[in-house]
Amino acid sequence: LLPAHVDDDDVKASSRPCPIARFDLASNSTGGMPINVLFVNRAPYPVRLFHVDADAREVPALSLRMGEHAEVRSRSSQAWRARSHGGALLMELAGVVAASEEESGVATVYVFPCGY
């Protein structure tokens, strides 16, 4: 885990409303392309990342401190959620779009704060 820069504009994004969890969010267990995903915590507090399995259950994957990022191996059909340590939903991802081969080959997903 490496620190990432957190801008003042990222902290101001906390005025956006927090998303409402989709009850039907689940990973496709048989499809999707292999992909590397870089999760970047732009919230001014630690966050927890969960893989959402094919049965729509949240499986703890990792925690990121403020400003940290981590790269994980996933599939483009995998679903993810990010939550504050208090449990507030910050982000849902139904699937990851593969990054272009001309680029770094890594899809970057930013986790921003939201208002409670």
N, C-alpha and C positions, 0 to 999 in steps of 0.2 A: 504494500500500500504506500502510495506516494502522495504528498500534499499537492493540492491543486489550488490555484489562485481563486479567491472568492471576491467578486466585485461588490461595491455598494449597491449597484443596480440589482444584483441577485437577491440581496437581503430585502430590498424594497418589494420584490416580487411576492412577499408574504401577504400582500393585500389581495392576492387572487384567492377565490374560494377553494377550499379543499374539495377534491373530487369525491363522488359517491361511489362506493364499491359496486361493481357489476356482479350480480349473483351468478351470471353465466360465464364469467371469465375462467378459462381453463386452457392448458396446453394441449396441443395435438401430439399424442405420444408416438405417432408413426410417421409424421411428415416433417418437412422443413429441411433447409440446408444447414450444414455446420457453419457456425459464425462465432467470432470473438466479439464480445460486447464490453465496452468500457463504461462502467457506471461512475459518474462524477457527482459527488455530494456538494451542491451549491446552497444547501440550507445552513443556517447559522447554529446548527445543533447536530448531534449524531443521528444517523438514520439506519434502519434495518431493511435489508433487501430479502425478499421472499420469492422463491420460484413457486408458481401456481401450477400444481400438477394436473393431470388429466381428469381427476375427480374434483377439481376446483378447490383443493386444500392448499393452504399456504405452508410451504416448507422453508424453514429458515435457511438462508444461504450465507449471508455475511452481514457485518455491520461496518459502517463507514463513519469515521469521526468527521467533524466539520472540515471541509477543504480536502478530504481524501478522495482518492479514486482507486478502482480496482478493475482489472480485466478478467472476465470469466468466459469460459468456453460454453457455448449454448447452441441452440438450433433456432432458425428463423421462425419456427412455429411455437416456440416456448413463450409462456406468459409470465409476467413478473409484476410484483407490487413493491413499493417502497413505503415505509411507515416511519413515523417518529418513534422514539423509544416509548412514548406514552400511548402509542397505538393509532395516532391520527394518520389516515391515508394521505399520502403525498402524491403518489403517481401509480397509474396502472399502465401496463404495456401488454397489448393482446398478442403481439408478435414483433420480431425485430426485422427491420428491412436490412438486407445485406449491404454492406458498404461496397462501393465500386472497387474493382481490382486495381484501378489506376491510383486509388487513394491508399490509405494505410492498411486497408483490409480489415479495419476494426470499426464497428458501429458504436458511436458514442451516444449515451443516454444520460441526460442531466436530470438530477433530482433537485427540484426547487422547493423552497418553503411555501406554505399556504397559510391563510388565515383560519383560525379555529372558529 
